[in-house]
Amino acid sequence: MRHASIAAILFLAACGGSTEENAAKDREAAKATWALVLKVDGADVRIPLGVMDVTLFKDEDYAKQNPTVFQITGQAFWLFGEIPPANNVGYGENWEKLFGATLAVKPSGEFHRDLVTSRITLPGRTELKISGGSLQPDAIKGKWTGSEGNKTLSGKIKLVLEDGKTIEGTFSVHVVSWG
């Protein structure tokens, strides 16, 4: 019995550490990819992102008829938007339901009782409000869910700025559901 216990300890040590350590390593690696890459005046502009928080509804009938709201925060970037009812990821966090969907970007909205105004600060410019746009997710990566996880949603983004200019590019962001 003692030999079996020693063998189990040696096996676990050889596997590279605890689950928490592995999740932390995976999260750090994923963080480097969390960004917007926008084409602005012919050049790529990279803006680091933090998280896309998605609100879930406990009332399934309500969720089937109403959009799910989300916010994305990052370095000099705040975005509010809606997920169509048919694409609600639900408590199973079925992020693949977002593939092929168009997520609407809104100028502002309420997220967990806080008003979120969609806005961006591009390098060398003042803050601009975002009046609309869309996200089109097409990939999900990562193993770990939750706020300390590494689940990463990516795809295309289009932003319409308050000055009427449209900028496009890609996004990759950590996704977390709340509800």
OpenMM code with the backbone's topology and positions (N, CA, C; nanometers):
from openmm import Vec3, app, unit

residues = "MET ARG HIS ALA SER ILE ALA ALA ILE LEU PHE LEU ALA ALA CYS GLY GLY SER THR GLU GLU ASN ALA ALA LYS ASP ARG GLU ALA ALA LYS ALA THR TRP ALA LEU VAL LEU LYS VAL ASP GLY ALA ASP VAL ARG ILE PRO LEU GLY VAL MET ASP VAL THR LEU PHE LYS ASP GLU ASP TYR ALA LYS GLN ASN PRO THR VAL PHE GLN ILE THR GLY GLN ALA PHE TRP LEU PHE GLY GLU ILE PRO PRO ALA ASN ASN VAL GLY TYR GLY GLU ASN TRP GLU LYS LEU PHE GLY ALA THR LEU ALA VAL LYS PRO SER GLY GLU PHE HIS ARG ASP LEU VAL THR SER ARG ILE THR LEU PRO GLY ARG THR GLU LEU LYS ILE SER GLY GLY SER LEU GLN PRO ASP ALA ILE LYS GLY LYS TRP THR GLY SER GLU GLY ASN LYS THR LEU SER GLY LYS ILE LYS LEU VAL LEU GLU ASP GLY LYS THR ILE GLU GLY THR PHE SER VAL HIS VAL VAL SER TRP GLY".split()
positions = [
    Vec3(0.0829, -0.1190, 0.0000),
    Vec3(0.0000, 0.0000, 0.0000),
    Vec3(0.0870, 0.1250, 0.0000),
    Vec3(0.1948, 0.1194, 0.0783),
    Vec3(0.2834, 0.2350, 0.0862),
    Vec3(0.3470, 0.2635, -0.0490),
    Vec3(0.3829, 0.1591, -0.1231),
    Vec3(0.4442, 0.1777, -0.2537),
    Vec3(0.3460, 0.2424, -0.3520),
    Vec3(0.2189, 0.2061, -0.3403),
    Vec3(0.1166, 0.2644, -0.4274),
    Vec3(0.1008, 0.4132, -0.3987),
    Vec3(0.1046, 0.4537, -0.2713),
    Vec3(0.0924, 0.5947, -0.2347),
    Vec3(0.2107, 0.6748, -0.2861),
    Vec3(0.3303, 0.6194, -0.2715),
    Vec3(0.4503, 0.6876, -0.3199),
    Vec3(0.4445, 0.6994, -0.4721),
    Vec3(0.4005, 0.5944, -0.5393),
    Vec3(0.3894, 0.5975, -0.6846),
    Vec3(0.2888, 0.7040, -0.7289),
    Vec3(0.1775, 0.7160, -0.6576),
    Vec3(0.0757, 0.8164, -0.6921),
    Vec3(0.1311, 0.9573, -0.6743),
    Vec3(0.2048, 0.9812, -0.5684),
    Vec3(0.2641, 1.1133, -0.5440),
    Vec3(0.3647, 1.1469, -0.6532),
    Vec3(0.4492, 1.0502, -0.6883),
    Vec3(0.5478, 1.0733, -0.7941),
    Vec3(0.4798, 1.0988, -0.9281),
    Vec3(0.3704, 1.0275, -0.9559),
    Vec3(0.2961, 1.0480, -1.0801),
    Vec3(0.2392, 1.1892, -1.0862),
    Vec3(0.1771, 1.2338, -0.9782),
    Vec3(0.1188, 1.3679, -0.9748),
    Vec3(0.2257, 1.4758, -0.9901),
    Vec3(0.3402, 1.4561, -0.9283),
    Vec3(0.4492, 1.5525, -0.9397),
    Vec3(0.4998, 1.5586, -1.0832),
    Vec3(0.5037, 1.4445, -1.1501),
    Vec3(0.5520, 1.4395, -1.2879),
    Vec3(0.4542, 1.5037, -1.3852),
    Vec3(0.3288, 1.5149, -1.3463),
    Vec3(0.2268, 1.5714, -1.4349),
    Vec3(0.2370, 1.7233, -1.4456),
    Vec3(0.3239, 1.7851, -1.3694),
    Vec3(0.3448, 1.9282, -1.3869),
    Vec3(0.2728, 2.0173, -1.2891),
    Vec3(0.2339, 1.9709, -1.1767),
    Vec3(0.1762, 2.0593, -1.0761),
    Vec3(0.0272, 2.0422, -1.0612),
    Vec3(-0.0287, 2.1307, -0.9804),
    Vec3(-0.1705, 2.1238, -0.9481),
    Vec3(-0.2554, 2.1788, -1.0622),
    Vec3(-0.3846, 2.1509, -1.0558),
    Vec3(-0.4785, 2.2036, -1.1529),
    Vec3(-0.4762, 2.3559, -1.1517),
    Vec3(-0.4694, 2.4159, -1.0336),
    Vec3(-0.4654, 2.5618, -1.0223),
    Vec3(-0.3416, 2.6192, -1.0897),
    Vec3(-0.2281, 2.5528, -1.0719),
    Vec3(-0.1048, 2.5996, -1.1361),
    Vec3(-0.1160, 2.5896, -1.2874),
    Vec3(-0.1707, 2.4788, -1.3363),
    Vec3(-0.1873, 2.4611, -1.4806),
    Vec3(-0.2827, 2.5659, -1.5376),
    Vec3(-0.3917, 2.5910, -1.4678),
    Vec3(-0.4874, 2.6923, -1.5134),
    Vec3(-0.4217, 2.8292, -1.5179),
    Vec3(-0.3418, 2.8629, -1.4164),
    Vec3(-0.2737, 2.9925, -1.4123),
    Vec3(-0.1753, 3.0063, -1.5290),
    Vec3(-0.1021, 2.9007, -1.5586),
    Vec3(-0.0072, 2.9035, -1.6715),
    Vec3(-0.0820, 2.9222, -1.8031),
    Vec3(-0.1900, 2.8458, -1.8202),
    Vec3(-0.2684, 2.8567, -1.9432),
    Vec3(-0.3291, 2.9958, -1.9574),
    Vec3(-0.3750, 3.0534, -1.8463),
    Vec3(-0.4331, 3.1883, -1.8490),
    Vec3(-0.3298, 3.2913, -1.8916),
    Vec3(-0.2100, 3.2827, -1.8350),
    Vec3(-0.1042, 3.3774, -1.8704),
    Vec3(-0.0698, 3.3690, -2.0184),
    Vec3(-0.0638, 3.2482, -2.0714),
    Vec3(-0.0344, 3.2306, -2.2142),
    Vec3(-0.1462, 3.2902, -2.3000),
    Vec3(-0.2714, 3.2697, -2.2597),
    Vec3(-0.3851, 3.3205, -2.3365),
    Vec3(-0.3936, 3.4725, -2.3314),
    Vec3(-0.3567, 3.5325, -2.2177),
    Vec3(-0.3651, 3.6789, -2.2005),
    Vec3(-0.2930, 3.7540, -2.3115),
    Vec3(-0.1833, 3.6989, -2.3583),
    Vec3(-0.1048, 3.7650, -2.4628),
    Vec3(-0.1837, 3.7798, -2.5927),
    Vec3(-0.2876, 3.6980, -2.6114),
    Vec3(-0.3668, 3.7034, -2.7351),
    Vec3(-0.4900, 3.7913, -2.7224),
    Vec3(-0.5263, 3.8319, -2.6018),
    Vec3(-0.6502, 3.9066, -2.5803),
    Vec3(-0.6332, 4.0512, -2.6259),
    Vec3(-0.6825, 4.0801, -2.7462),
    Vec3(-0.6642, 4.2144, -2.8020),
    Vec3(-0.7584, 4.2385, -2.9185),
    Vec3(-0.7784, 4.3667, -2.9461),
    Vec3(-0.8372, 4.4116, -3.0718),
    Vec3(-0.7203, 4.4398, -3.1649),
    Vec3(-0.7336, 4.4052, -3.2892),
    Vec3(-0.6370, 4.4485, -3.3907),
    Vec3(-0.7213, 4.5152, -3.4987),
    Vec3(-0.7124, 4.6477, -3.5033),
    Vec3(-0.7953, 4.7282, -3.5925),
    Vec3(-0.7103, 4.7913, -3.7014),
    Vec3(-0.7678, 4.8032, -3.8188),
    Vec3(-0.7014, 4.8725, -3.9288),
    Vec3(-0.7443, 5.0188, -3.9226),
    Vec3(-0.6486, 5.1064, -3.8866),
    Vec3(-0.6768, 5.2491, -3.8730),
    Vec3(-0.5795, 5.3252, -3.9621),
    Vec3(-0.6336, 5.3990, -4.0579),
    Vec3(-0.5520, 5.4748, -4.1526),
    Vec3(-0.4440, 5.3879, -4.2162),
    Vec3(-0.4802, 5.2657, -4.2521),
    Vec3(-0.3895, 5.1754, -4.3214),
    Vec3(-0.2922, 5.0985, -4.2347),
    Vec3(-0.2918, 5.1245, -4.1040),
    Vec3(-0.1986, 5.0560, -4.0132),
    Vec3(-0.2754, 4.9728, -3.9111),
    Vec3(-0.2143, 4.8642, -3.8669),
    Vec3(-0.2741, 4.7829, -3.7613),
    Vec3(-0.2499, 4.8476, -3.6257),
    Vec3(-0.3577, 4.8620, -3.5505),
    Vec3(-0.3510, 4.9162, -3.4147),
    Vec3(-0.3963, 4.8054, -3.3205),
    Vec3(-0.3115, 4.7736, -3.2220),
    Vec3(-0.3428, 4.6673, -3.1258),
    Vec3(-0.3833, 4.7307, -2.9924),
    Vec3(-0.4997, 4.6904, -2.9425),
    Vec3(-0.5488, 4.7400, -2.8142),
    Vec3(-0.5739, 4.6186, -2.7242),
    Vec3(-0.4992, 4.6060, -2.6146),
    Vec3(-0.5182, 4.4917, -2.5234),
    Vec3(-0.6591, 4.4891, -2.4642),
    Vec3(-0.7131, 4.3680, -2.4535),
    Vec3(-0.8458, 4.3478, -2.3949),
    Vec3(-0.8333, 4.2679, -2.2658),
    Vec3(-0.9326, 4.2855, -2.1788),
    Vec3(-0.9369, 4.2122, -2.0531),
    Vec3(-1.0370, 4.0992, -2.0567),
    Vec3(-1.1666, 4.1342, -2.0648),
    Vec3(-1.2694, 4.0314, -2.0529),
    Vec3(-1.3976, 4.0736, -2.1242),
    Vec3(-1.4699, 3.9734, -2.1718),
    Vec3(-1.6062, 3.9912, -2.2216),
    Vec3(-1.6973, 3.9238, -2.1197),
    Vec3(-1.7702, 4.0042, -2.0458),
    Vec3(-1.8643, 3.9540, -1.9460),
    Vec3(-2.0008, 3.9404, -2.0113),
    Vec3(-2.0638, 3.8243, -1.9948),
    Vec3(-2.1944, 3.7962, -2.0543),
    Vec3(-2.2929, 3.7662, -1.9419),
    Vec3(-2.4067, 3.8370, -1.9422),
    Vec3(-2.5109, 3.8139, -1.8420),
    Vec3(-2.6049, 3.7044, -1.8903),
    Vec3(-2.6316, 3.6078, -1.8027),
    Vec3(-2.7262, 3.5012, -1.8334),
    Vec3(-2.8540, 3.5233, -1.7536),
    Vec3(-2.9644, 3.4728, -1.8063),
    Vec3(-3.0939, 3.4858, -1.7398),
    Vec3(-3.1360, 3.3518, -1.6813),
    Vec3(-3.1819, 3.3514, -1.5576),
    Vec3(-3.2314, 3.2281, -1.4953),
    Vec3(-3.3659, 3.1873, -1.5534),
    Vec3(-3.4451, 3.2829, -1.5945),
    Vec3(-3.5765, 3.2573, -1.6526),
    Vec3(-3.5569, 3.2208, -1.8000),
    Vec3(-3.5696, 3.0921, -1.8327),
    Vec3(-3.5443, 3.0446, -1.9689),
    Vec3(-3.6413, 3.1052, -2.0706),
    Vec3(-3.7672, 3.1250, -2.0330),
    Vec3(-3.8635, 3.1853, -2.1250),
    Vec3(-3.8219, 3.3283, -2.1591),
    Vec3(-3.7762, 3.4026, -2.0586),
    Vec3(-3.7289, 3.5390, -2.0808),
    Vec3(-3.6079, 3.5372, -2.1749),
    Vec3(-3.5136, 3.4452, -2.1504),
    Vec3(-3.3915, 3.4357, -2.2303),
    Vec3(-3.4209, 3.4013, -2.3761),
    Vec3(-3.5273, 3.3258, -2.4004),
    Vec3(-3.5630, 3.2872, -2.5372),
    Vec3(-3.6218, 3.4034, -2.6167),
    Vec3(-3.6665, 3.5081, -2.5462),
    Vec3(-3.7325, 3.6193, -2.6130),
    Vec3(-3.6549, 3.7506, -2.6082),
    Vec3(-3.5484, 3.7563, -2.5283),
    Vec3(-3.4757, 3.8817, -2.5096),
    Vec3(-3.3264, 3.8626, -2.5333),
    Vec3(-3.2616, 3.9661, -2.5872),
    Vec3(-3.1180, 3.9546, -2.6093),
    Vec3(-3.0420, 3.9442, -2.4769),
    Vec3(-2.9316, 3.8744, -2.4818),
    Vec3(-2.8386, 3.8675, -2.3695),
    Vec3(-2.7418, 3.9846, -2.3856),
    Vec3(-2.7104, 4.0532, -2.2769),
    Vec3(-2.6187, 4.1663, -2.2873),
    Vec3(-2.4768, 4.1248, -2.2497),
    Vec3(-2.3807, 4.1991, -2.3058),
    Vec3(-2.2409, 4.1755, -2.2730),
    Vec3(-2.1674, 4.3085, -2.2681),
    Vec3(-2.0544, 4.3049, -2.2011),
    Vec3(-1.9633, 4.4185, -2.2045),
    Vec3(-1.8220, 4.3637, -2.2249),
    Vec3(-1.7421, 4.4396, -2.2984),
    Vec3(-1.6011, 4.4067, -2.3166),
    Vec3(-1.5223, 4.5247, -2.2632),
    Vec3(-1.4238, 4.4952, -2.1805),
    Vec3(-1.3371, 4.5997, -2.1285),
    Vec3(-1.1932, 4.5698, -2.1686),
    Vec3(-1.1185, 4.6755, -2.1800),
    Vec3(-0.9778, 4.6616, -2.2150),
    Vec3(-0.9048, 4.7908, -2.1888),
    Vec3(-0.7856, 4.7975, -2.2420),
    Vec3(-0.7042, 4.9169, -2.2241),
    Vec3(-0.7570, 5.0243, -2.3185),
    Vec3(-0.8193, 5.1268, -2.2641),
    Vec3(-0.8771, 5.2362, -2.3428),
    Vec3(-0.9898, 5.1880, -2.4332),
    Vec3(-1.0662, 5.0877, -2.3862),
    Vec3(-1.1755, 5.0324, -2.4661),
    Vec3(-1.2860, 4.9823, -2.3748),
    Vec3(-1.4101, 5.0227, -2.4051),
    Vec3(-1.5283, 4.9771, -2.3340),
    Vec3(-1.6361, 4.9557, -2.4385),
    Vec3(-1.7041, 4.8422, -2.4304),
    Vec3(-1.8023, 4.8109, -2.5326),
    Vec3(-1.9230, 4.7436, -2.4689),
    Vec3(-2.0403, 4.7865, -2.5110),
    Vec3(-2.1656, 4.7256, -2.4682),
    Vec3(-2.2324, 4.6669, -2.5914),
    Vec3(-2.2943, 4.5493, -2.5756),
    Vec3(-2.3620, 4.4897, -2.6892),
    Vec3(-2.4642, 4.3859, -2.6483),
    Vec3(-2.5268, 4.3273, -2.7512),
    Vec3(-2.6325, 4.2287, -2.7297),
    Vec3(-2.6104, 4.1044, -2.8153),
    Vec3(-2.6461, 3.9913, -2.7573),
    Vec3(-2.6438, 3.8623, -2.8256),
    Vec3(-2.7890, 3.8269, -2.8568),
    Vec3(-2.8200, 3.7908, -2.9817),
    Vec3(-2.9588, 3.7541, -3.0147),
    Vec3(-3.0071, 3.6365, -2.9287),
    Vec3(-3.1367, 3.6338, -2.8941),
    Vec3(-3.1897, 3.5262, -2.8103),
    Vec3(-3.1571, 3.3857, -2.8615),
    Vec3(-3.1596, 3.3660, -2.9916),
    Vec3(-3.1331, 3.2334, -3.0485),
    Vec3(-2.9889, 3.1875, -3.0261),
    Vec3(-2.9019, 3.2819, -2.9939),
    Vec3(-2.7604, 3.2492, -2.9767),
    Vec3(-2.7141, 3.2561, -2.8324),
    Vec3(-2.8095, 3.2623, -2.7382),
    Vec3(-2.7763, 3.2658, -2.5959),
    Vec3(-2.6931, 3.1419, -2.5616),
    Vec3(-2.5773, 3.1621, -2.4997),
    Vec3(-2.4862, 3.0496, -2.4702),
    Vec3(-2.5356, 2.9645, -2.3541),
    Vec3(-2.6218, 3.0194, -2.2698),
    Vec3(-2.6797, 2.9452, -2.1583),
    Vec3(-2.5792, 2.9082, -2.0505),
    Vec3(-2.6315, 2.8440, -1.9471),
    Vec3(-2.5484, 2.8076, -1.8327),
    Vec3(-2.4466, 2.6983, -1.8647),
    Vec3(-2.4653, 2.6283, -1.9754),
    Vec3(-2.3662, 2.5298, -2.0197),
    Vec3(-2.2484, 2.5941, -2.0910),
    Vec3(-2.2523, 2.7279, -2.1035),
    Vec3(-2.1487, 2.8057, -2.1722),
    Vec3(-2.1145, 2.7442, -2.3079),
    Vec3(-2.2174, 2.7277, -2.3884),
    Vec3(-2.2016, 2.6744, -2.5226),
    Vec3(-2.1647, 2.7894, -2.6167),
    Vec3(-2.0393, 2.8320, -2.6101),
    Vec3(-1.9899, 2.9476, -2.6849),
    Vec3(-1.9999, 2.9271, -2.8361),
    Vec3(-2.0016, 2.8021, -2.8808),
    Vec3(-2.0128, 2.7733, -3.0234),
    Vec3(-2.1441, 2.8255, -3.0817),
    Vec3(-2.2451, 2.8471, -2.9974),
    Vec3(-2.3727, 2.9026, -3.0447),
    Vec3(-2.3554, 3.0432, -3.1017),
    Vec3(-2.2420, 3.1079, -3.0710),
    Vec3(-2.2168, 3.2424, -3.1219),
    Vec3(-2.1587, 3.2414, -3.2632),
    Vec3(-2.1064, 3.1275, -3.3074),
    Vec3(-2.0458, 3.1194, -3.4402),
    Vec3(-2.1529, 3.1443, -3.5460),
    Vec3(-2.1230, 3.2335, -3.6377),
    Vec3(-2.2181, 3.2668, -3.7436),
    Vec3(-2.3190, 3.3727, -3.7038),
    Vec3(-2.3244, 3.4075, -3.5773),
    Vec3(-2.4169, 3.5105, -3.5290),
    Vec3(-2.3538, 3.6485, -3.5437),
    Vec3(-2.4386, 3.7483, -3.5513),
    Vec3(-2.3927, 3.8871, -3.5482),
    Vec3(-2.4351, 3.9459, -3.4153),
    Vec3(-2.3368, 3.9841, -3.3344),
    Vec3(-2.3629, 4.0456, -3.2047),
    Vec3(-2.3630, 4.1963, -3.2244),
    Vec3(-2.4707, 4.2599, -3.1864),
    Vec3(-2.4866, 4.4040, -3.2082),
    Vec3(-2.4084, 4.4844, -3.1051),
    Vec3(-2.3339, 4.5822, -3.1530),
    Vec3(-2.2661, 4.6791, -3.0669),
    Vec3(-2.3618, 4.7958, -3.0481),
    Vec3(-2.3824, 4.8361, -2.9243),
    Vec3(-2.4734, 4.9448, -2.8912),
    Vec3(-2.3944, 5.0641, -2.8369),
    Vec3(-2.4450, 5.1860, -2.8547),
    Vec3(-2.3746, 5.3033, -2.8010),
    Vec3(-2.3626, 5.3002, -2.6490),
    Vec3(-2.4639, 5.2421, -2.5834),
    Vec3(-2.4610, 5.2328, -2.4374),
    Vec3(-2.5679, 5.1351, -2.3927),
    Vec3(-2.5607, 5.0999, -2.2659),
    Vec3(-2.6613, 5.0113, -2.2097),
    Vec3(-2.6277, 4.9789, -2.0661),
    Vec3(-2.7184, 4.9077, -2.0016),
    Vec3(-2.7005, 4.8732, -1.8607),
    Vec3(-2.6458, 4.7309, -1.8474),
    Vec3(-2.5383, 4.7194, -1.7710),
    Vec3(-2.4793, 4.5892, -1.7423),
    Vec3(-2.4645, 4.5781, -1.5915),
    Vec3(-2.5379, 4.4848, -1.5315),
    Vec3(-2.5387, 4.4676, -1.3848),
    Vec3(-2.5591, 4.6006, -1.3136),
    Vec3(-2.6592, 4.6737, -1.3568),
    Vec3(-2.6996, 4.8009, -1.2969),
    Vec3(-2.6019, 4.9168, -1.3214),
    Vec3(-2.4958, 4.8933, -1.3966),
    Vec3(-2.4015, 5.0002, -1.4307),
    Vec3(-2.4233, 5.0411, -1.5753),
    Vec3(-2.4193, 5.1712, -1.6013),
    Vec3(-2.4303, 5.2202, -1.7374),
    Vec3(-2.2947, 5.2061, -1.8049),
    Vec3(-2.2930, 5.1400, -1.9193),
    Vec3(-2.1709, 5.1230, -1.9972),
    Vec3(-2.1869, 5.2049, -2.1245),
    Vec3(-2.0924, 5.2937, -2.1501),
    Vec3(-2.0901, 5.3703, -2.2732),
    Vec3(-1.9794, 5.3134, -2.3601),
    Vec3(-2.0152, 5.2739, -2.4821),
    Vec3(-1.9159, 5.2184, -2.5740),
    Vec3(-1.8234, 5.3297, -2.6216),
    Vec3(-1.6919, 5.3075, -2.6025),
    Vec3(-1.5934, 5.4103, -2.6393),
    Vec3(-1.4552, 5.3488, -2.6559),
    Vec3(-1.3717, 5.4213, -2.7279),
    Vec3(-1.2368, 5.3742, -2.7565),
    Vec3(-1.1427, 5.4938, -2.7626),
    Vec3(-1.0207, 5.4741, -2.7186),
    Vec3(-0.9164, 5.5740, -2.7349),
    Vec3(-0.8081, 5.5123, -2.8222),
    Vec3(-0.7957, 5.5648, -2.9435),
    Vec3(-0.6927, 5.5170, -3.0345),
    Vec3(-0.5627, 5.5911, -3.0050),
    Vec3(-0.4491, 5.5299, -3.0308),
    Vec3(-0.3206, 5.5950, -3.0013),
    Vec3(-0.3111, 5.7335, -3.0652),
    Vec3(-0.2711, 5.8306, -2.9837),
    Vec3(-0.2528, 5.9672, -3.0310),
    Vec3(-0.3816, 6.0447, -3.0541),
    Vec3(-0.4937, 5.9917, -3.0103),
    Vec3(-0.6224, 6.0582, -3.0316),
    Vec3(-0.6985, 6.0679, -2.9003),
    Vec3(-0.8003, 6.1505, -2.9007),
    Vec3(-0.8861, 6.1603, -2.7829),
    Vec3(-0.9883, 6.0474, -2.7869),
    Vec3(-1.0518, 6.0260, -2.6748),
    Vec3(-1.1534, 5.9221, -2.6645),
    Vec3(-1.2684, 5.9498, -2.7611),
    Vec3(-1.3131, 5.8457, -2.8295),
    Vec3(-1.4261, 5.8559, -2.9211),
    Vec3(-1.5361, 5.7616, -2.8754),
    Vec3(-1.6598, 5.8078, -2.8832),
    Vec3(-1.7723, 5.7198, -2.8547),
    Vec3(-1.7957, 5.6295, -2.9748),
    Vec3(-1.8446, 5.5104, -2.9454),
    Vec3(-1.8791, 5.4138, -3.0492),
    Vec3(-2.0307, 5.4165, -3.0632),
    Vec3(-2.0793, 5.4433, -3.1839),
    Vec3(-2.2242, 5.4557, -3.2028),
    Vec3(-2.2905, 5.3270, -3.2510),
    Vec3(-2.2116, 5.2281, -3.2917),
    Vec3(-2.2688, 5.1017, -3.3377),
    Vec3(-2.1601, 5.0087, -3.3879),
    Vec3(-2.2046, 4.9026, -3.4524),
    Vec3(-2.1101, 4.8059, -3.5070),
    Vec3(-2.1548, 4.6643, -3.4803),
    Vec3(-2.0611, 4.5706, -3.4949),
    Vec3(-2.0947, 4.4302, -3.4749),
    Vec3(-1.9702, 4.3467, -3.4463),
    Vec3(-1.9946, 4.2323, -3.3832),
    Vec3(-1.8935, 4.1297, -3.3633),
    Vec3(-1.9447, 4.0038, -3.4307),
    Vec3(-1.8546, 3.9290, -3.4933),
    Vec3(-1.8899, 3.8017, -3.5545),
    Vec3(-1.7919, 3.6964, -3.5038),
    Vec3(-1.8249, 3.6310, -3.3931),
    Vec3(-1.7362, 3.5296, -3.3367),
    Vec3(-1.7253, 3.4079, -3.4288),
    Vec3(-1.6039, 3.3498, -3.4338),
    Vec3(-1.5863, 3.2314, -3.5171),
    Vec3(-1.4967, 3.1244, -3.4550),
    Vec3(-1.4464, 3.1490, -3.3334),
    Vec3(-1.3608, 3.0476, -3.2705),
    Vec3(-1.3645, 3.0620, -3.1187),
    Vec3(-1.3481, 2.9490, -3.0510),
    Vec3(-1.3348, 2.9472, -2.9048),
    Vec3(-1.2185, 2.8546, -2.8721),
    Vec3(-1.1327, 2.9005, -2.7823),
    Vec3(-1.0186, 2.8202, -2.7387),
    Vec3(-1.0127, 2.8250, -2.5874),
    Vec3(-0.9346, 2.7361, -2.5311),
    Vec3(-0.9130, 2.7366, -2.3870),
    Vec3(-0.9869, 2.6252, -2.3175),
    Vec3(-0.9329, 2.5893, -2.2055),
    Vec3(-0.9844, 2.4767, -2.1278),
    Vec3(-1.0586, 2.5215, -2.0024),
    Vec3(-1.0153, 2.6318, -1.9445),
    Vec3(-1.0596, 2.6703, -1.8111),
    Vec3(-1.1663, 2.7794, -1.8187),
    Vec3(-1.2797, 2.7585, -1.7483),
    Vec3(-1.3875, 2.8570, -1.7456),
    Vec3(-1.3738, 2.9455, -1.6225),
    Vec3(-1.4534, 3.0492, -1.6173),
    Vec3(-1.4571, 3.1379, -1.5013),
    Vec3(-1.3634, 3.2560, -1.5143),
    Vec3(-1.3719, 3.3448, -1.4175),
    Vec3(-1.2954, 3.4698, -1.4237),
    Vec3(-1.1449, 3.4482, -1.4194),
    Vec3(-1.0997, 3.3366, -1.3658),
    Vec3(-0.9559, 3.3071, -1.3631),
    Vec3(-0.9181, 3.2033, -1.4688),
    Vec3(-1.0078, 3.1806, -1.5645),
    Vec3(-0.9847, 3.0817, -1.6685),
    Vec3(-0.9138, 3.1388, -1.7897),
    Vec3(-0.9183, 3.0618, -1.8986),
    Vec3(-0.8524, 3.1053, -2.0215),
    Vec3(-0.9419, 3.0912, -2.1454),
    Vec3(-1.0729, 3.0724, -2.1262),
    Vec3(-1.1630, 3.0627, -2.2412),
    Vec3(-1.1506, 3.1899, -2.3242),
    Vec3(-1.1230, 3.1733, -2.4529),
    Vec3(-1.0956, 3.2861, -2.5405),
    Vec3(-1.1839, 3.2790, -2.6644),
    Vec3(-1.2659, 3.3820, -2.6843),
    Vec3(-1.3529, 3.3945, -2.8000),
    Vec3(-1.2862, 3.4893, -2.8988),
    Vec3(-1.2890, 3.4537, -3.0265),
    Vec3(-1.2287, 3.5426, -3.1257),
    Vec3(-1.3144, 3.5488, -3.2509),
    Vec3(-1.2874, 3.6504, -3.3320),
    Vec3(-1.3623, 3.6702, -3.4551),
    Vec3(-1.3347, 3.8065, -3.5141),
    Vec3(-1.4327, 3.8554, -3.5913),
    Vec3(-1.4206, 3.9844, -3.6594),
    Vec3(-1.5024, 4.0892, -3.5855),
    Vec3(-1.4581, 4.2149, -3.5981),
    Vec3(-1.5281, 4.3258, -3.5335),
    Vec3(-1.5355, 4.4436, -3.6297),
    Vec3(-1.6479, 4.5130, -3.6234),
    Vec3(-1.6671, 4.6370, -3.6978),
    Vec3(-1.7210, 4.7391, -3.5998),
    Vec3(-1.6584, 4.8558, -3.5941),
    Vec3(-1.7008, 4.9626, -3.5040),
    Vec3(-1.7337, 5.0882, -3.5848),
    Vec3(-1.8483, 5.1471, -3.5556),
    Vec3(-1.8852, 5.2744, -3.6154),
    Vec3(-1.8636, 5.3799, -3.5076),
    Vec3(-1.7739, 5.4737, -3.5355),
    Vec3(-1.7386, 5.5770, -3.4376),
    Vec3(-1.8334, 5.6951, -3.4475),
    Vec3(-1.8349, 5.7775, -3.3418),
    Vec3(-1.9263, 5.8913, -3.3360),
    Vec3(-1.9036, 5.9903, -3.4501),
    Vec3(-1.7825, 5.9929, -3.5067),
    Vec3(-1.7548, 6.0832, -3.6183),
    Vec3(-1.7972, 6.0244, -3.7529),
    Vec3(-1.8616, 5.9058, -3.7510),
    Vec3(-1.9101, 5.8425, -3.8723),
    Vec3(-1.8115, 5.7475, -3.9376),
    Vec3(-1.6893, 5.7482, -3.8917),
    Vec3(-1.5867, 5.6605, -3.9483),
    Vec3(-1.6094, 5.5162, -3.9006),
    Vec3(-1.5866, 5.4211, -3.9900),
    Vec3(-1.5973, 5.2796, -3.9559),
    Vec3(-1.4580, 5.2182, -3.9568),
    Vec3(-1.4267, 5.1436, -3.8503),
    Vec3(-1.3005, 5.0709, -3.8456),
    Vec3(-1.3302, 4.9235, -3.8240),
    Vec3(-1.2494, 4.8396, -3.8853),
    Vec3(-1.2709, 4.6957, -3.8780),
    Vec3(-1.1428, 4.6250, -3.8379),
    Vec3(-1.1598, 4.5018, -3.7926),
    Vec3(-1.0443, 4.4224, -3.7559),
    Vec3(-1.0870, 4.2921, -3.6918),
    Vec3(-1.0040, 4.2455, -3.5983),
    Vec3(-1.0305, 4.1193, -3.5294),
    Vec3(-1.0282, 4.1428, -3.3788),
    Vec3(-1.0896, 4.0496, -3.3074),
    Vec3(-1.0857, 4.0540, -3.1612),
    Vec3(-1.0549, 3.9150, -3.1091),
    Vec3(-0.9960, 3.9125, -2.9933),
    Vec3(-0.9721, 3.7890, -2.9183),
    Vec3(-0.9812, 3.8291, -2.7717),
    Vec3(-1.0759, 3.7671, -2.6970),
    Vec3(-1.1038, 3.8143, -2.5622),
    Vec3(-1.1454, 3.6980, -2.4723),
    Vec3(-1.1076, 3.7085, -2.3461),
    Vec3(-1.1490, 3.6127, -2.2432),
    Vec3(-1.2990, 3.6286, -2.2223),
    Vec3(-1.3736, 3.5165, -2.2193),
    Vec3(-1.5192, 3.5229, -2.2013),
    Vec3(-1.5585, 3.4578, -2.0690),
    Vec3(-1.6487, 3.5273, -1.9987),
    Vec3(-1.6983, 3.4791, -1.8707),
    Vec3(-1.8491, 3.5048, -1.8667),
    Vec3(-1.9255, 3.4042, -1.8250),
    Vec3(-2.0694, 3.4226, -1.8105),
    Vec3(-2.1035, 3.4451, -1.6636),
    Vec3(-2.2060, 3.5265, -1.6429),
    Vec3(-2.2522, 3.5593, -1.5066),
    Vec3(-2.4021, 3.5400, -1.5036),
    Vec3(-2.4530, 3.4903, -1.3968),
    Vec3(-2.5964, 3.4766, -1.3854),
    Vec3(-2.6305, 3.3972, -1.2701),
] * unit.nanometer
topology = app.Topology()
chain = topology.addChain("A")
for resn in residues:
    res = topology.addResidue(resn, chain)
    for name in ("N", "CA", "C"):
        topology.addAtom(name, app.Element.getBySymbol(name[0]), res)
